[in-house]
Amino acid sequence: MRWVQADCESTNIHSVESNIAKIGQQLVLLAEIADYPVGFCCVLAGRTSSDPLFIQQVTVVPLAQKRGIGLALLNAAAEWQPERNIAMATLDDNGAARRLNASFARSIGGRLQRVPLRRFRRSDLGFASGERHRPWMIDRQQKAD
Ligand SMILES: CC(C)(COP(=O)(O)OP(=O)(O)OC[C@H]1O[C@@H](n2cnc3c(N)ncnc32)[C@H](O)[C@@H]1OP(=O)(O)O)[C@@H](O)C(=O)NCCC(=O)NCCS
């Protein structure tokens, strides 16, 4: 995780202890090419069975981007608990993340929709109060238009 964090300008580099703590609390999926880590995704299952899966972070190192790794990580997260909807928060001006979310929703046949900021806790979505991320949800029961 730390190598990927170090390679990605937009991602904070966390201590090994902090990354180990995250692995203890959440599902952390690692993508590798030839044993070299190229991306990861942190996923939190909601507290109750009707809560969604929260995609807290998905990051792919710049050299491996636009090759389907982000989408593969999200698909693996979706398969983990297929009965749950999926929520994530994205900055409006993060075109790569917005396009990835749209491709992800299409690939699992769900409907991607914006949801009000108050719908989920910021900590579940993985961002702090000063950040301008906006929440989205993929409803897996409602088919995409
Ligand atoms: C967002 C991110 C994870 C995408 O990973 P990726 O492996 O490049 O994504 P994929 O190759 O699976 O591409 C999925 C879709 O996003 C599009 N996409 C990826 N990077 C893009 C970019 N820089 N600009 C526009 N679209 C982009 C792809 O073209 C593809 O769209 P399509 O299916 O309509 O063709 C990656 O850019 C990244 O790590 N960014 C920095 C961290 C970040 O912003 N994470 C998201 C918020 S936590």
The ligand as a Tripos MOL2 file, in Angstrom:
@<TRIPOS>MOLECULE
LIG
   48    50     1     0     0
SMALL
NO_CHARGES

@<TRIPOS>ATOM
      1 C1         -9.2930    7.0930  -10.6730 C.3       1 LIG1
      2 C2         -8.2810    5.9750  -10.9430 C.3       1 LIG1
      3 C3         -8.3090    4.9920   -9.7710 C.3       1 LIG1
      4 C4         -8.6980    5.2450  -12.2430 C.3       1 LIG1
      5 O1         -7.8930    4.0490  -12.3650 O.3       1 LIG1
      6 P1         -7.6000    3.3700  -13.7820 P.3       1 LIG1
      7 O2         -6.9670    2.0640  -13.5260 O.co2     1 LIG1
      8 O3         -6.8820    4.3390  -14.6520 O.co2     1 LIG1
      9 O4         -9.0860    3.1900  -14.3380 O.3       1 LIG1
     10 P2         -9.5300    2.2090  -15.5360 P.3       1 LIG1
     11 O5         -8.3720    1.9760  -16.4630 O.co2     1 LIG1
     12 O6        -10.1780    1.0220  -14.9460 O.co2     1 LIG1
     13 O7        -10.5640    3.1230  -16.3180 O.3       1 LIG1
     14 C5        -11.9510    3.1700  -15.9960 C.3       1 LIG1
     15 C6        -12.5800    4.2920  -16.7920 C.3       1 LIG1
     16 O8        -12.0350    5.5730  -16.3800 O.3       1 LIG1
     17 C7        -11.4680    6.2570  -17.5020 C.3       1 LIG1
     18 N1        -10.3000    6.9970  -17.0620 N.ar      1 LIG1
     19 C8         -9.2340    6.5150  -16.3510 C.ar      1 LIG1
     20 N2         -8.3500    7.5150  -16.1710 N.ar      1 LIG1
     21 C9         -8.8690    8.6120  -16.7570 C.ar      1 LIG1
     22 C10        -8.4250    9.9610  -16.9090 C.ar      1 LIG1
     23 N3         -7.2530   10.3750  -16.3950 N.pl3     1 LIG1
     24 N4         -9.2300   10.8460  -17.5490 N.ar      1 LIG1
     25 C11       -10.4180   10.4550  -18.0580 C.ar      1 LIG1
     26 N5        -10.9020    9.1820  -17.9600 N.ar      1 LIG1
     27 C12       -10.1180    8.2920  -17.3290 C.ar      1 LIG1
     28 C13       -11.0990    5.1600  -18.4720 C.3       1 LIG1
     29 O9        -10.9880    5.6620  -19.7960 O.3       1 LIG1
     30 C14       -12.2650    4.2220  -18.3030 C.3       1 LIG1
     31 O10       -13.3980    4.7670  -18.9340 O.3       1 LIG1
     32 P3        -14.2430    3.9150  -20.0260 P.3       1 LIG1
     33 O11       -14.5890    2.5990  -19.3340 O.co2     1 LIG1
     34 O12       -15.4360    4.7790  -20.2740 O.co2     1 LIG1
     35 O13       -13.3160    3.7470  -21.1820 O.co2     1 LIG1
     36 C15        -6.8560    6.5370  -11.1580 C.3       1 LIG1
     37 O14        -6.9060    7.5780  -12.1120 O.3       1 LIG1
     38 C16        -6.2210    7.0750   -9.8730 C.2       1 LIG1
     39 O15        -5.6070    6.3350   -9.1120 O.2       1 LIG1
     40 N6         -6.3480    8.3930   -9.6410 N.am      1 LIG1
     41 C17        -5.7620    9.0030   -8.4320 C.3       1 LIG1
     42 C18        -6.5430    8.6030   -7.1720 C.3       1 LIG1
     43 C19        -8.0240    8.9580   -7.2740 C.2       1 LIG1
     44 O16        -8.3970   10.0430   -7.7070 O.2       1 LIG1
     45 N7         -8.8810    7.9870   -6.8540 N.am      1 LIG1
     46 C20       -10.3230    8.1600   -6.8940 C.3       1 LIG1
     47 C21       -10.8960    8.7700   -5.6480 C.3       1 LIG1
     48 S1        -10.5580    7.8170   -4.1830 S.3       1 LIG1
@<TRIPOS>BOND
     1     1     2 1
     2     2     3 1
     3     2     4 1
     4     2    36 1
     5     4     5 1
     6     5     6 1
     7     6     7 2
     8     6     8 1
     9     6     9 1
    10     9    10 1
    11    10    11 2
    12    10    12 1
    13    10    13 1
    14    13    14 1
    15    14    15 1
    16    15    16 1
    17    15    30 1
    18    16    17 1
    19    17    18 1
    20    17    28 1
    21    18    19 ar
    22    18    27 ar
    23    19    20 ar
    24    20    21 ar
    25    21    22 ar
    26    21    27 ar
    27    22    23 1
    28    22    24 ar
    29    24    25 ar
    30    25    26 ar
    31    26    27 ar
    32    28    29 1
    33    28    30 1
    34    30    31 1
    35    31    32 1
    36    32    33 2
    37    32    34 1
    38    32    35 1
    39    36    37 1
    40    36    38 1
    41    38    39 2
    42    38    40 1
    43    40    41 1
    44    41    42 1
    45    42    43 1
    46    43    44 2
    47    43    45 1
    48    45    46 1
    49    46    47 1
    50    47    48 1
@<TRIPOS>SUBSTRUCTURE
     1 LIG1         1 GROUP 0 **** ****
